[in-house]
Amino acid sequence: MSPSADRFPTATQTLRTRVVMGGIFAGALIALALSVLFTGSGGFAGGAGGGAGKLSAEAEEAFHSPPGSCLTWDNPDASDAHKVVCTQPHLFEVTALVDIGAQFPEGAPVPSLDQWQQIAQQKCTSDVKPYLGHNLDPYGKLTTNLLRPTPSQWEDGDRQLRCGLQWAGPGGKLLPTTGPAKEQDQSLVFEPGTCLALQGKGVGDPIDCAKPHSYEIIATLDLKSKFKDAYPKQDDQKAWLDTECNKQAADYTGGADLDAKKLILTWDLREQESWDAGSTKVNCKVAALLPDKSGLQAVTGSVKAAPAGPDGGQPQDGPPSDGGGGPATSSSAPPSTKTNG
């Protein structure tokens, strides 16, 4: 077994934490991402407050999208939200329409954040399996959320909500997906070469590897390539991944000595529920532990081997074969009190 394999909590623990925190996280996104989608006010509107700017025709169309529609935006306040075909990158896919008029008749105040969170959990989960045609992976990349009326629409009696699916990164940023949700692999994996930010002692959203980060993704492996017939016990997953991720690490880094660079090699594990939903892919990744092993410390620079030059050697101006990566001092980590995972 790799000497670093047991020096870091398994991804299963992180994933379980993610599920427990799911309700709180979804509530935050309702307030900070999707509820402001169609305010037209150029800023966050939030639960019962915020402006009620006039909607553009494109935003009106997006807000009234039927199930199967995909939406995206570029502006931080989502003021440029618009429909796109689902084969293009998008941030939200509408799965169901919900009317809460019976619960909140005319004259009722706008629900509080806690109420919106409850509504999202109650109204936007039961229709997901029929929409997808299969189970939603409770540990996968896709999660449910909702779009709600603007304050002015609410005052006019609009009580229609759009439930939908999104990919929220470990730091809370919505990440684009491509293709209809029912056709997507729900495995919670990132492309090799992706680095994830450091938030406190934990993991954030994708970031440039030249900046201080937590994990660097070095490979994606499919457990199904080894375990073809049935869900493998996690001990069996660990044994296979210990061998395969070490092979991938050698290829990715050009044979760098991770222990000498004070880096550990780790990987994801999959739960039975994920396997049953078709999520069989996992990431191999490298990181650096704090001296007391209470979490991750910052790593700056990639460990990826530099490409070979025309003569087969390393390019003169390129980084060394191990990419020059290594743990920075813990003081270089971005200041944060949040500890995801």
Phi and psi in degrees as GROMACS dihedral restraints (atoms count N, CA, C in turn):
[ dihedral_restraints ]
;  ai    aj    ak    al  type     phi  dphi    fc
    3     4     5     6     1   -57.8    20    10
    4     5     6     7     1   134.9    20    10
    6     7     8     9     1   -63.3    20    10
    7     8     9    10     1   -18.9    20    10
    9    10    11    12     1   -94.0    20    10
   10    11    12    13     1    -5.9    20    10
   12    13    14    15     1   -63.3    20    10
   13    14    15    16     1   -33.1    20    10
   15    16    17    18     1  -100.6    20    10
   16    17    18    19     1    12.7    20    10
   18    19    20    21     1   -96.4    20    10
   19    20    21    22     1     7.5    20    10
   21    22    23    24     1  -145.3    20    10
   22    23    24    25     1   142.0    20    10
   24    25    26    27     1   -58.1    20    10
   25    26    27    28     1   144.4    20    10
   27    28    29    30     1   -69.0    20    10
   28    29    30    31     1   158.7    20    10
   30    31    32    33     1   -63.6    20    10
   31    32    33    34     1   -23.0    20    10
   33    34    35    36     1   -59.2    20    10
   34    35    36    37     1   -41.3    20    10
   36    37    38    39     1   -62.4    20    10
   37    38    39    40     1   -41.9    20    10
   39    40    41    42     1   -62.8    20    10
   40    41    42    43     1   -42.8    20    10
   42    43    44    45     1   -66.1    20    10
   43    44    45    46     1   -38.7    20    10
   45    46    47    48     1   -63.4    20    10
   46    47    48    49     1   -41.0    20    10
   48    49    50    51     1   -60.6    20    10
   49    50    51    52     1   -39.8    20    10
   51    52    53    54     1   -61.4    20    10
   52    53    54    55     1   -40.1    20    10
   54    55    56    57     1   -67.7    20    10
   55    56    57    58     1   -43.6    20    10
   57    58    59    60     1   -59.4    20    10
   58    59    60    61     1   -39.7    20    10
   60    61    62    63     1   -83.7    20    10
   61    62    63    64     1    -3.2    20    10
   63    64    65    66     1   -55.3    20    10
   64    65    66    67     1   -43.5    20    10
   66    67    68    69     1   -63.9    20    10
   67    68    69    70     1   -44.0    20    10
   69    70    71    72     1   -64.1    20    10
   70    71    72    73     1   -42.7    20    10
   72    73    74    75     1   -64.6    20    10
   73    74    75    76     1   -43.4    20    10
   75    76    77    78     1   -61.7    20    10
   76    77    78    79     1   -40.7    20    10
   78    79    80    81     1   -61.0    20    10
   79    80    81    82     1   -40.9    20    10
   81    82    83    84     1   -64.0    20    10
   82    83    84    85     1   -40.0    20    10
   84    85    86    87     1   -67.9    20    10
   85    86    87    88     1   -36.4    20    10
   87    88    89    90     1   -57.0    20    10
   88    89    90    91     1   -41.2    20    10
   90    91    92    93     1   -77.0    20    10
   91    92    93    94     1   -39.8    20    10
   93    94    95    96     1  -101.7    20    10
   94    95    96    97     1   -12.7    20    10
   96    97    98    99     1  -125.4    20    10
   97    98    99   100     1   -61.7    20    10
   99   100   101   102     1   -87.4    20    10
  100   101   102   103     1   -29.1    20    10
  102   103   104   105     1   -70.1    20    10
  103   104   105   106     1   -18.5    20    10
  105   106   107   108     1   -93.8    20    10
  106   107   108   109     1     4.0    20    10
  108   109   110   111     1   -57.1    20    10
  109   110   111   112     1   -38.7    20    10
  111   112   113   114     1  -124.2    20    10
  112   113   114   115     1    33.5    20    10
  114   115   116   117     1   -76.7    20    10
  115   116   117   118     1   -31.5    20    10
  117   118   119   120     1    67.0    20    10
  118   119   120   121     1    10.5    20    10
  120   121   122   123     1   -95.1    20    10
  121   122   123   124     1    -5.5    20    10
  123   124   125   126     1    77.2    20    10
  124   125   126   127     1    13.3    20    10
  126   127   128   129     1  -161.1    20    10
  127   128   129   130     1   177.6    20    10
  129   130   131   132     1   -72.5    20    10
  130   131   132   133     1   135.3    20    10
  132   133   134   135     1   -96.2    20    10
  133   134   135   136     1   -41.3    20    10
  135   136   137   138     1    72.4    20    10
  136   137   138   139     1  -177.2    20    10
  138   139   140   141     1   -54.3    20    10
  139   140   141   142     1   -82.8    20    10
  141   142   143   144     1  -102.2    20    10
  142   143   144   145     1     3.5    20    10
  144   145   146   147     1  -114.8    20    10
  145   146   147   148     1  -165.3    20    10
  147   148   149   150     1    87.9    20    10
  148   149   150   151     1   165.9    20    10
  150   151   152   153     1   -77.2    20    10
  151   152   153   154     1   172.3    20    10
  153   154   155   156     1  -130.2    20    10
  154   155   156   157     1    56.2    20    10
  156   157   158   159     1   -61.2    20    10
  157   158   159   160     1   157.2    20    10
  159   160   161   162     1   -69.4    20    10
  160   161   162   163     1   137.3    20    10
  162   163   164   165     1   -81.6    20    10
  163   164   165   166     1   142.8    20    10
  165   166   167   168     1   -72.3    20    10
  166   167   168   169     1   162.4    20    10
  168   169   170   171     1   -61.7    20    10
  169   170   171   172     1   -37.8    20    10
  171   172   173   174     1   -66.6    20    10
  172   173   174   175     1   -40.5    20    10
  174   175   176   177     1   -68.7    20    10
  175   176   177   178     1   -38.5    20    10
  177   178   179   180     1   -58.5    20    10
  178   179   180   181     1   -45.4    20    10
  180   181   182   183     1   -63.4    20    10
  181   182   183   184     1   -41.7    20    10
  183   184   185   186     1   -63.6    20    10
  184   185   186   187     1   -44.7    20    10
  186   187   188   189     1   -62.0    20    10
  187   188   189   190     1   -34.6    20    10
  189   190   191   192     1   -96.6    20    10
  190   191   192   193     1    25.6    20    10
  192   193   194   195     1   -67.9    20    10
  193   194   195   196     1   140.9    20    10
  195   196   197   198     1   -80.1    20    10
  196   197   198   199     1   167.3    20    10
  198   199   200   201     1   -54.5    20    10
  199   200   201   202     1   141.9    20    10
  201   202   203   204     1    97.4    20    10
  202   203   204   205     1    -8.0    20    10
  204   205   206   207     1   -83.7    20    10
  205   206   207   208     1   146.4    20    10
  207   208   209   210     1  -117.6    20    10
  208   209   210   211     1   138.4    20    10
  210   211   212   213     1  -124.7    20    10
  211   212   213   214     1   151.8    20    10
  213   214   215   216     1  -151.8    20    10
  214   215   216   217     1   171.1    20    10
  216   217   218   219     1  -162.3    20    10
  217   218   219   220     1   163.9    20    10
  219   220   221   222     1  -116.4    20    10
  220   221   222   223     1   -36.4    20    10
  222   223   224   225     1   -66.6    20    10
  223   224   225   226     1   143.4    20    10
  225   226   227   228     1   -56.6    20    10
  226   227   228   229     1   -31.7    20    10
  228   229   230   231     1   -91.5    20    10
  229   230   231   232     1     5.0    20    10
  231   232   233   234     1    62.2    20    10
  232   233   234   235     1    23.5    20    10
  234   235   236   237     1   -71.1    20    10
  235   236   237   238     1   -14.7    20    10
  237   238   239   240     1  -103.4    20    10
  238   239   240   241     1    25.8    20    10
  240   241   242   243     1   -57.9    20    10
  241   242   243   244     1   141.0    20    10
  243   244   245   246     1  -158.7    20    10
  244   245   246   247     1   161.8    20    10
  246   247   248   249     1   -80.3    20    10
  247   248   249   250     1   145.2    20    10
  249   250   251   252     1  -137.3    20    10
  250   251   252   253     1   161.6    20    10
  252   253   254   255     1   -69.6    20    10
  253   254   255   256     1   146.0    20    10
  255   256   257   258     1   -69.4    20    10
  256   257   258   259     1   -13.2    20    10
  258   259   260   261     1   -77.8    20    10
  259   260   261   262     1    -8.2    20    10
  261   262   263   264     1   -95.6    20    10
  262   263   264   265     1   157.4    20    10
  264   265   266   267     1   -58.2    20    10
  265   266   267   268     1   137.4    20    10
  267   268   269   270     1  -150.4    20    10
  268   269   270   271     1   166.8    20    10
  270   271   272   273     1  -111.1    20    10
  271   272   273   274     1   -12.0    20    10
  273   274   275   276     1  -155.3    20    10
  274   275   276   277     1   135.6    20    10
  276   277   278   279     1  -122.7    20    10
  277   278   279   280     1   122.1    20    10
  279   280   281   282     1   -72.8    20    10
  280   281   282   283     1   129.2    20    10
  282   283   284   285     1  -112.4    20    10
  283   284   285   286     1   -25.5    20    10
  285   286   287   288     1  -161.9    20    10
  286   287   288   289     1   154.1    20    10
  288   289   290   291     1  -104.1    20    10
  289   290   291   292     1   136.6    20    10
  291   292   293   294     1  -132.1    20    10
  292   293   294   295     1   132.4    20    10
  294   295   296   297     1  -111.4    20    10
  295   296   297   298     1   123.3    20    10
  297   298   299   300     1  -109.2    20    10
  298   299   300   301     1    25.0    20    10
  300   301   302   303     1   -62.0    20    10
  301   302   303   304     1   -35.1    20    10
  303   304   305   306     1   -67.0    20    10
  304   305   306   307     1   -33.9    20    10
  306   307   308   309     1   -82.3    20    10
  307   308   309   310     1   -30.8    20    10
  309   310   311   312     1  -130.9    20    10
  310   311   312   313     1    80.8    20    10
  312   313   314   315     1   -69.0    20    10
  313   314   315   316     1   177.6    20    10
  315   316   317   318     1   -55.7    20    10
  316   317   318   319     1   134.8    20    10
  318   319   320   321     1    92.2    20    10
  319   320   321   322     1   -11.7    20    10
  321   322   323   324     1   -69.7    20    10
  322   323   324   325     1   142.4    20    10
  324   325   326   327     1   -67.8    20    10
  325   326   327   328     1   156.9    20    10
  327   328   329   330     1   -60.5    20    10
  328   329   330   331     1   134.3    20    10
  330   331   332   333     1   -56.9    20    10
  331   332   333   334     1   150.3    20    10
  333   334   335   336     1   -74.3    20    10
  334   335   336   337     1   171.0    20    10
  336   337   338   339     1   -58.9    20    10
  337   338   339   340     1   -42.6    20    10
  339   340   341   342     1   -60.7    20    10
  340   341   342   343     1   -40.2    20    10
  342   343   344   345     1   -66.9    20    10
  343   344   345   346     1   -41.5    20    10
  345   346   347   348     1   -61.0    20    10
  346   347   348   349     1   -38.9    20    10
  348   349   350   351     1   -62.7    20    10
  349   350   351   352     1   -44.5    20    10
  351   352   353   354     1   -63.4    20    10
  352   353   354   355     1   -41.2    20    10
  354   355   356   357     1   -61.8    20    10
  355   356   357   358     1   -44.0    20    10
  357   358   359   360     1   -60.3    20    10
  358   359   360   361     1   -42.5    20    10
  360   361   362   363     1   -69.8    20    10
  361   362   363   364     1   -37.9    20    10
  363   364   365   366     1   -78.1    20    10
  364   365   366   367     1   -38.6    20    10
  366   367   368   369     1   -97.8    20    10
  367   368   369   370     1   -22.8    20    10
  369   370   371   372     1  -108.7    20    10
  370   371   372   373     1    13.0    20    10
  372   373   374   375     1  -110.8    20    10
  373   374   375   376     1   -35.3    20    10
  375   376   377   378     1   -68.3    20    10
  376   377   378   379     1   -27.7    20    10
  378   379   380   381     1   -92.6    20    10
  379   380   381   382     1     1.0    20    10
  381   382   383   384     1   -69.9    20    10
  382   383   384   385     1   -45.9    20    10
  384   385   386   387     1   -61.7    20    10
  385   386   387   388     1   -47.4    20    10
  387   388   389   390     1   -59.5    20    10
  388   389   390   391     1   -36.1    20    10
  390   391   392   393     1   -67.7    20    10
  391   392   393   394     1   -46.1    20    10
  393   394   395   396     1   -74.8    20    10
  394   395   396   397     1   -30.5    20    10
  396   397   398   399     1    85.6    20    10
  397   398   399   400     1     4.8    20    10
  399   400   401   402     1  -162.1    20    10
  400   401   402   403     1   175.3    20    10
  402   403   404   405     1   -68.5    20    10
  403   404   405   406     1   148.7    20    10
  405   406   407   408     1   -83.4    20    10
  406   407   408   409     1   127.9    20    10
  408   409   410   411     1   -67.9    20    10
  409   410   411   412     1   115.2    20    10
  411   412   413   414     1   -67.2    20    10
  412   413   414   415     1   -15.6    20    10
  414   415   416   417     1  -111.2    20    10
  415   416   417   418     1     7.9    20    10
  417   418   419   420     1   -87.1    20    10
  418   419   420   421     1  -173.6    20    10
  420   421   422   423     1   -77.3    20    10
  421   422   423   424     1   -24.0    20    10
  423   424   425   426     1   -90.6    20    10
  424   425   426   427     1   135.1    20    10
  426   427   428   429     1  -132.9    20    10
  427   428   429   430     1   160.2    20    10
  429   430   431   432     1   -91.3    20    10
  430   431   432   433     1   152.0    20    10
  432   433   434   435     1  -159.3    20    10
  433   434   435   436     1  -174.9    20    10
  435   436   437   438     1  -142.1    20    10
  436   437   438   439     1   155.9    20    10
  438   439   440   441     1  -104.9    20    10
  439   440   441   442     1   135.5    20    10
  441   442   443   444     1  -122.1    20    10
  442   443   444   445     1   163.7    20    10
  444   445   446   447     1   -65.0    20    10
  445   446   447   448     1   153.4    20    10
  447   448   449   450     1   -71.0    20    10
  448   449   450   451     1   165.2    20    10
  450   451   452   453     1   -54.2    20    10
  451   452   453   454     1   -41.4    20    10
  453   454   455   456     1   -68.6    20    10
  454   455   456   457     1   -39.3    20    10
  456   457   458   459     1   -63.7    20    10
  457   458   459   460     1   -40.0    20    10
  459   460   461   462     1   -61.3    20    10
  460   461   462   463     1   -44.8    20    10
  462   463   464   465     1   -62.5    20    10
  463   464   465   466     1   -29.6    20    10
  465   466   467   468     1   -82.4    20    10
  466   467   468   469     1     1.7    20    10
  468   469   470   471     1    95.0    20    10
  469   470   471   472     1     5.8    20    10
  471   472   473   474     1   -72.7    20    10
  472   473   474   475     1   118.4    20    10
  474   475   476   477     1  -121.4    20    10
  475   476   477   478     1    18.8    20    10
  477   478   479   480     1   -87.8    20    10
  478   479   480   481     1   135.5    20    10
  480   481   482   483     1  -117.9    20    10
  481   482   483   484     1   154.9    20    10
  483   484   485   486     1  -114.3    20    10
  484   485   486   487     1   113.0    20    10
  486   487   488   489     1   -80.6    20    10
  487   488   489   490     1   152.1    20    10
  489   490   491   492     1  -164.2    20    10
  490   491   492   493     1   179.1    20    10
  492   493   494   495     1  -116.3    20    10
  493   494   495   496     1   145.8    20    10
  495   496   497   498     1  -149.4    20    10
  496   497   498   499     1   166.7    20    10
  498   499   500   501     1  -115.9    20    10
  499   500   501   502     1   109.7    20    10
  501   502   503   504     1  -101.8    20    10
  502   503   504   505     1   124.7    20    10
  504   505   506   507     1   -68.2    20    10
  505   506   507   508     1   169.8    20    10
  507   508   509   510     1   -62.8    20    10
  508   509   510   511     1   -20.0    20    10
  510   511   512   513     1   -97.7    20    10
  511   512   513   514     1    -0.9    20    10
  513   514   515   516     1   106.0    20    10
  514   515   516   517     1   -12.4    20    10
  516   517   518   519     1   -74.1    20    10
  517   518   519   520     1   138.4    20    10
  519   520   521   522     1   -76.0    20    10
  520   521   522   523     1   130.4    20    10
  522   523   524   525     1  -108.7    20    10
  523   524   525   526     1   144.0    20    10
  525   526   527   528     1   -72.7    20    10
  526   527   528   529     1   146.3    20    10
  528   529   530   531     1  -122.9    20    10
  529   530   531   532     1   160.8    20    10
  531   532   533   534     1  -128.9    20    10
  532   533   534   535     1   132.2    20    10
  534   535   536   537     1    97.7    20    10
  535   536   537   538     1   155.0    20    10
  537   538   539   540     1   -58.0    20    10
  538   539   540   541     1   144.0    20    10
  540   541   542   543     1   -57.6    20    10
  541   542   543   544     1   -36.8    20    10
  543   544   545   546     1   -66.5    20    10
  544   545   546   547     1   -18.6    20    10
  546   547   548   549     1  -101.6    20    10
  547   548   549   550     1    -4.9    20    10
  549   550   551   552     1   -83.2    20    10
  550   551   552   553     1   145.9    20    10
  552   553   554   555     1   -76.1    20    10
  553   554   555   556     1   123.5    20    10
  555   556   557   558     1   -84.4    20    10
  556   557   558   559     1    -0.5    20    10
  558   559   560   561     1   -55.1    20    10
  559   560   561   562     1   131.9    20    10
  561   562   563   564     1   -82.8    20    10
  562   563   564   565     1    82.3    20    10
  564   565   566   567     1  -132.0    20    10
  565   566   567   568     1   157.4    20    10
  567   568   569   570     1  -118.5    20    10
  568   569   570   571     1   155.5    20    10
  570   571   572   573     1   -62.5    20    10
  571   572   573   574     1   140.1    20    10
  573   574   575   576     1   -54.2    20    10
  574   575   576   577     1   139.8    20    10
  576   577   578   579     1    96.9    20    10
  577   578   579   580     1    -8.4    20    10
  579   580   581   582     1   -79.8    20    10
  580   581   582   583     1   136.8    20    10
  582   583   584   585     1  -113.5    20    10
  583   584   585   586     1   143.7    20    10
  585   586   587   588     1  -109.6    20    10
  586   587   588   589     1   136.3    20    10
  588   589   590   591     1   -60.7    20    10
  589   590   591   592     1   160.5    20    10
  591   592   593   594     1  -100.4    20    10
  592   593   594   595     1   123.4    20    10
  594   595   596   597     1  -118.5    20    10
  595   596   597   598     1   108.6    20    10
  597   598   599   600     1    62.0    20    10
  598   599   600   601     1  -117.3    20    10
  600   601   602   603     1  -106.7    20    10
  601   602   603   604     1     7.1    20    10
  603   604   605   606     1  -118.6    20    10
  604   605   606   607     1  -154.9    20    10
  606   607   608   609     1  -111.0    20    10
  607   608   609   610     1   137.9    20    10
  609   610   611   612     1  -117.1    20    10
  610   611   612   613     1  -156.2    20    10
  612   613   614   615     1   -84.3    20    10
  613   614   615   616     1   168.5    20    10
  615   616   617   618     1   -54.8    20    10
  616   617   618   619     1   142.4    20    10
  618   619   620   621     1  -148.8    20    10
  619   620   621   622     1   159.1    20    10
  621   622   623   624     1   -60.8    20    10
  622   623   624   625     1   132.2    20    10
  624   625   626   627     1   -65.4    20    10
  625   626   627   628     1   -17.0    20    10
  627   628   629   630     1   -72.9    20    10
  628   629   630   631     1   -14.7    20    10
  630   631   632   633     1   -95.8    20    10
  631   632   633   634     1   158.7    20    10
  633   634   635   636     1   -56.3    20    10
  634   635   636   637     1   131.4    20    10
  636   637   638   639     1  -145.1    20    10
  637   638   639   640     1   172.9    20    10
  639   640   641   642     1   -95.2    20    10
  640   641   642   643     1   -79.6    20    10
  642   643   644   645     1   -94.8    20    10
  643   644   645   646     1   149.8    20    10
  645   646   647   648     1  -118.2    20    10
  646   647   648   649     1   124.6    20    10
  648   649   650   651     1   -79.5    20    10
  649   650   651   652     1   124.3    20    10
  651   652   653   654     1  -108.8    20    10
  652   653   654   655     1   -17.6    20    10
  654   655   656   657     1  -166.3    20    10
  655   656   657   658     1   155.7    20    10
  657   658   659   660     1  -119.5    20    10
  658   659   660   661     1   126.8    20    10
  660   661   662   663     1  -120.8    20    10
  661   662   663   664     1   149.6    20    10
  663   664   665   666     1  -106.7    20    10
  664   665   666   667     1   112.9    20    10
  666   667   668   669     1   -57.5    20    10
  667   668   669   670     1   -27.8    20    10
  669   670   671   672     1   -64.7    20    10
  670   671   672   673     1   -23.3    20    10
  672   673   674   675     1   -68.4    20    10
  673   674   675   676     1   -23.2    20    10
  675   676   677   678     1  -103.9    20    10
  676   677   678   679     1   -45.6    20    10
  678   679   680   681     1  -105.6    20    10
  679   680   681   682     1    87.0    20    10
  681   682   683   684     1   -83.0    20    10
  682   683   684   685     1   -24.9    20    10
  684   685   686   687     1  -102.7    20    10
  685   686   687   688     1   -37.4    20    10
  687   688   689   690     1  -150.8    20    10
  688   689   690   691     1   164.3    20    10
  690   691   692   693     1   -58.4    20    10
  691   692   693   694     1   126.6    20    10
  693   694   695   696     1   -85.1    20    10
  694   695   696   697     1   139.4    20    10
  696   697   698   699     1   -58.1    20    10
  697   698   699   700     1   152.4    20    10
  699   700   701   702     1   -66.2    20    10
  700   701   702   703     1   -28.5    20    10
  702   703   704   705     1   -63.5    20    10
  703   704   705   706     1   -37.5    20    10
  705   706   707   708     1   -70.2    20    10
  706   707   708   709     1   -38.4    20    10
  708   709   710   711     1   -58.6    20    10
  709   710   711   712     1   -47.0    20    10
  711   712   713   714     1   -59.8    20    10
  712   713   714   715     1   -45.0    20    10
  714   715   716   717     1   -61.9    20    10
  715   716   717   718     1   -44.1    20    10
  717   718   719   720     1   -69.5    20    10
  718   719   720   721     1   -43.1    20    10
  720   721   722   723     1   -68.6    20    10
  721   722   723   724     1   -31.0    20    10
  723   724   725   726     1   -57.3    20    10
  724   725   726   727     1   -43.7    20    10
  726   727   728   729     1   -72.9    20    10
  727   728   729   730     1   -49.4    20    10
  729   730   731   732     1   -71.0    20    10
  730   731   732   733     1   -38.9    20    10
  732   733   734   735     1   -68.6    20    10
  733   734   735   736     1   -32.7    20    10
  735   736   737   738     1   -65.3    20    10
  736   737   738   739     1   -39.4    20    10
  738   739   740   741     1   -62.1    20    10
  739   740   741   742     1   -44.9    20    10
  741   742   743   744     1   -65.2    20    10
  742   743   744   745     1   -38.0    20    10
  744   745   746   747     1   -63.2    20    10
  745   746   747   748     1   -41.0    20    10
  747   748   749   750     1   -63.2    20    10
  748   749   750   751     1   -42.3    20    10
  750   751   752   753     1   -66.7    20    10
  751   752   753   754     1   -44.9    20    10
  753   754   755   756     1   -67.4    20    10
  754   755   756   757     1   -40.4    20    10
  756   757   758   759     1   -95.4    20    10
  757   758   759   760     1    -3.9    20    10
  759   760   761   762     1    72.6    20    10
  760   761   762   763     1    29.1    20    10
  762   763   764   765     1    82.9    20    10
  763   764   765   766     1    22.6    20    10
  765   766   767   768     1   -63.1    20    10
  766   767   768   769     1   149.0    20    10
  768   769   770   771     1   -88.0    20    10
  769   770   771   772     1    99.8    20    10
  771   772   773   774     1   -65.1    20    10
  772   773   774   775     1   -39.1    20    10
  774   775   776   777     1   -61.8    20    10
  775   776   777   778     1   -39.9    20    10
  777   778   779   780     1   -64.7    20    10
  778   779   780   781     1   -28.9    20    10
  780   781   782   783     1   -90.4    20    10
  781   782   783   784     1     6.2    20    10
  783   784   785   786     1    59.7    20    10
  784   785   786   787     1    38.9    20    10
  786   787   788   789     1  -112.3    20    10
  787   788   789   790     1   150.4    20    10
  789   790   791   792     1  -113.4    20    10
  790   791   792   793     1   153.3    20    10
  792   793   794   795     1  -106.0    20    10
  793   794   795   796     1   129.8    20    10
  795   796   797   798     1  -142.5    20    10
  796   797   798   799     1   180.0    20    10
  798   799   800   801     1  -158.9    20    10
  799   800   801   802     1   168.3    20    10
  801   802   803   804     1   -86.6    20    10
  802   803   804   805     1   159.2    20    10
  804   805   806   807     1  -125.4    20    10
  805   806   807   808     1   155.9    20    10
  807   808   809   810     1  -113.6    20    10
  808   809   810   811     1   140.2    20    10
  810   811   812   813     1   -84.1    20    10
  811   812   813   814     1   162.5    20    10
  813   814   815   816     1   -57.2    20    10
  814   815   816   817     1   -42.8    20    10
  816   817   818   819     1   -61.9    20    10
  817   818   819   820     1   -36.7    20    10
  819   820   821   822     1   -67.8    20    10
  820   821   822   823     1   -45.4    20    10
  822   823   824   825     1   -57.9    20    10
  823   824   825   826     1   -44.8    20    10
  825   826   827   828     1   -64.9    20    10
  826   827   828   829     1   -26.2    20    10
  828   829   830   831     1   -88.2    20    10
  829   830   831   832     1     1.8    20    10
  831   832   833   834     1    93.8    20    10
  832   833   834   835     1     5.7    20    10
  834   835   836   837     1   -89.3    20    10
  835   836   837   838     1    98.7    20    10
  837   838   839   840     1  -119.2    20    10
  838   839   840   841     1    -0.4    20    10
  840   841   842   843     1   -93.0    20    10
  841   842   843   844     1   147.7    20    10
  843   844   845   846     1  -137.6    20    10
  844   845   846   847     1   160.3    20    10
  846   847   848   849     1  -102.2    20    10
  847   848   849   850     1   142.7    20    10
  849   850   851   852     1   -96.4    20    10
  850   851   852   853     1   142.8    20    10
  852   853   854   855     1  -155.2    20    10
  853   854   855   856     1   158.5    20    10
  855   856   857   858     1  -119.8    20    10
  856   857   858   859     1   152.9    20    10
  858   859   860   861     1  -159.9    20    10
  859   860   861   862     1   178.7    20    10
  861   862   863   864     1  -128.9    20    10
  862   863   864   865     1   133.5    20    10
  864   865   866   867     1   -88.3    20    10
  865   866   867   868     1   149.0    20    10
  867   868   869   870     1   -64.8    20    10
  868   869   870   871     1   154.4    20    10
  870   871   872   873     1   -54.2    20    10
  871   872   873   874     1   -34.8    20    10
  873   874   875   876     1   -88.4    20    10
  874   875   876   877     1     4.3    20    10
  876   877   878   879     1    61.4    20    10
  877   878   879   880     1    24.9    20    10
  879   880   881   882     1   -85.4    20    10
  880   881   882   883     1    -3.7    20    10
  882   883   884   885     1   167.9    20    10
  883   884   885   886     1  -164.6    20    10
  885   886   887   888     1   -95.5    20    10
  886   887   888   889     1   150.8    20    10
  888   889   890   891     1  -115.4    20    10
  889   890   891   892     1   166.0    20    10
  891   892   893   894     1   -70.5    20    10
  892   893   894   895     1   139.8    20    10
  894   895   896   897     1  -119.3    20    10
  895   896   897   898     1   135.1    20    10
  897   898   899   900     1  -118.8    20    10
  898   899   900   901     1   126.5    20    10
  900   901   902   903     1    94.3    20    10
  901   902   903   904     1   150.8    20    10
  903   904   905   906     1   -83.2    20    10
  904   905   906   907     1   150.6    20    10
  906   907   908   909     1   -93.6    20    10
  907   908   909   910     1     2.8    20    10
  909   910   911   912     1   -66.4    20    10
  910   911   912   913     1   137.2    20    10
  912   913   914   915     1   -65.5    20    10
  913   914   915   916     1   141.8    20    10
  915   916   917   918     1   -67.5    20    10
  916   917   918   919     1   146.7    20    10
  918   919   920   921     1   -65.1    20    10
  919   920   921   922     1   150.1    20    10
  921   922   923   924     1   -69.1    20    10
  922   923   924   925     1   146.3    20    10
  924   925   926   927     1   -77.8    20    10
  925   926   927   928     1   179.2    20    10
  927   928   929   930     1   -59.0    20    10
  928   929   930   931     1   -29.2    20    10
  930   931   932   933     1   -91.7    20    10
  931   932   933   934     1     7.6    20    10
  933   934   935   936     1    92.9    20    10
  934   935   936   937     1    -9.6    20    10
  936   937   938   939     1   -95.0    20    10
  937   938   939   940     1  -177.8    20    10
  939   940   941   942     1   -73.7    20    10
  940   941   942   943     1   139.9    20    10
  942   943   944   945     1   -61.6    20    10
  943   944   945   946     1   143.0    20    10
  945   946   947   948     1   -57.3    20    10
  946   947   948   949     1   -42.3    20    10
  948   949   950   951     1   -91.6    20    10
  949   950   951   952     1     3.9    20    10
  951   952   953   954     1   -84.7    20    10
  952   953   954   955     1   172.8    20    10
  954   955   956   957     1   -72.6    20    10
  955   956   957   958     1   165.9    20    10
  957   958   959   960     1   -62.4    20    10
  958   959   960   961     1   167.6    20    10
  960   961   962   963     1   -62.8    20    10
  961   962   963   964     1   -20.4    20    10
  963   964   965   966     1   -92.4    20    10
  964   965   966   967     1     6.6    20    10
  966   967   968   969     1    81.1    20    10
  967   968   969   970     1    -7.7    20    10
  969   970   971   972     1    78.1    20    10
  970   971   972   973     1     5.3    20    10
  972   973   974   975     1   -75.0    20    10
  973   974   975   976     1   162.6    20    10
  975   976   977   978     1   168.4    20    10
  976   977   978   979     1   161.8    20    10
  978   979   980   981     1   -68.0    20    10
  979   980   981   982     1   135.6    20    10
  981   982   983   984     1   -83.7    20    10
  982   983   984   985     1   174.0    20    10
  984   985   986   987     1   -67.6    20    10
  985   986   987   988     1   153.8    20    10
  987   988   989   990     1   -62.4    20    10
  988   989   990   991     1   -22.3    20    10
  990   991   992   993     1   -71.9    20    10
  991   992   993   994     1   -13.5    20    10
  993   994   995   996     1   -83.2    20    10
  994   995   996   997     1    -6.2    20    10
  996   997   998   999     1   -68.8    20    10
  997   998   999  1000     1   142.2    20    10
  999  1000  1001  1002     1   -59.1    20    10
 1000  1001  1002  1003     1   134.8    20    10
 1002  1003  1004  1005     1   -63.7    20    10
 1003  1004  1005  1006     1   130.2    20    10
 1005  1006  1007  1008     1  -166.0    20    10
 1006  1007  1008  1009     1   149.1    20    10
 1008  1009  1010  1011     1  -106.4    20    10
 1009  1010  1011  1012     1    -3.0    20    10
 1011  1012  1013  1014     1   -83.9    20    10
 1012  1013  1014  1015     1   135.0    20    10
 1014  1015  1016  1017     1  -127.6    20    10
 1015  1016  1017  1018     1    81.7    20    10
 1017  1018  1019  1020     1   -74.8    20    10
 1018  1019  1020  1021     1   130.7    20    10
